[in-house]
């Protein structure tokens, strides 16, 4: 029995949109977890990392035919679903093709209706549904699986969320080109990535993560996380990023993790960051000081808007005063701080977006991003726009970050959103205060080149 897992090349999509220069390369941890479970159960498994290795279809096809698996599992976001189907069509007919990932979970019926080469679809977290499929468990008994039968599409009952994350083997990094992953915020490259929790109990209007991981927050113990930190250290990593959506949700868990980092002396050997974003209301000065002592050098804060009414409408469940305190506490702790902002939220207009720009400038942030909201399929905001506005992508490839607008709603339109986004970057970054901060971090020519390319790409909006 051989299983092949495939990460499509999303840099093909961003290159098409002229945003390849600012596209970080992250490891497909979901596939790496599935691979680890396969290996633990004695199944031969391989990962084709088409993205990090920048493979074209001819090269992918050659790898598929060389390995000749019985099953091929492909992961896909919304922007990659068409690319994933093209890869599925590269598989010889004898190979069973399984599609998973966030788009499959959010649109299972449409995915199987529209893309005929996908034989099976896994909804939600894929480790054990994929394992049972490969082990030839009766199809009707595999929870979380969707498939065609006698001309109809069948959706088996949802699989219960895995509440024993400590029992999972660590991601099969040995199957990935770990030296090729990078992001501009890392202190040292290659950088590694750790997922310490799954699920989110909050109700943000725009979020699609719960369609895969659910609303129940599940977490790994500090001791289990430390074991993975020690493993990546042995592999040569000296820096990593927590890619959790809610790393600091349970403050005592993070404090215990930090205590272990300090107790074992790992804080002297390694550094880490939380660039995916943490909530401003789930930190305090004591925690941040301990995180800094334990090796944390950067956090991103999920601020989203500088207008109180918009925060309420998007169900963010925070306020501007909490944001101000969080930024000040990060600064006092000596942690580099990035603000994450969004334009095009529910009920926005030009004034509310200007409020966000002004608020961002009033904060003592090191960096900021201003993304245009993407109404991903089956999110609450997507449902509102489908009913009251218009979503108009020519293909799913248009569901990408960095300057794409795929909807109209209320007073929001493409021209306004792109103009406000450009204005935000211009007003925030073209200030002496920010330029001086940036220059302090540009200590080598490679990083200088990376920041220059990123800056140029951000202003290359259509």
Helices and strands as residue ranges (DSSP letters): E 2-7, H 10-16, G 20-22, H 29-40, E 44-49, H 57-67, E 71-75, H 81-88, E 96-100, H 102-106, H 108-114, E 120-122, H 127-134, G 139-141, E 145-149, E 152-155, G 165-167, G 173-175, G 178-180, E 192-194, E 197-198, H 210-213, E 218-219, H 222-234, E 239-242, H 251-263, G 266-268, E 271-278, H 285-293, E 296-304, H 308-313, H 320-333, E 336-343, H 350-362, E 367-372, H 380-388, E 390-391, G 396-398, E 407-408, H 414-429, H 432-441, H 445-458
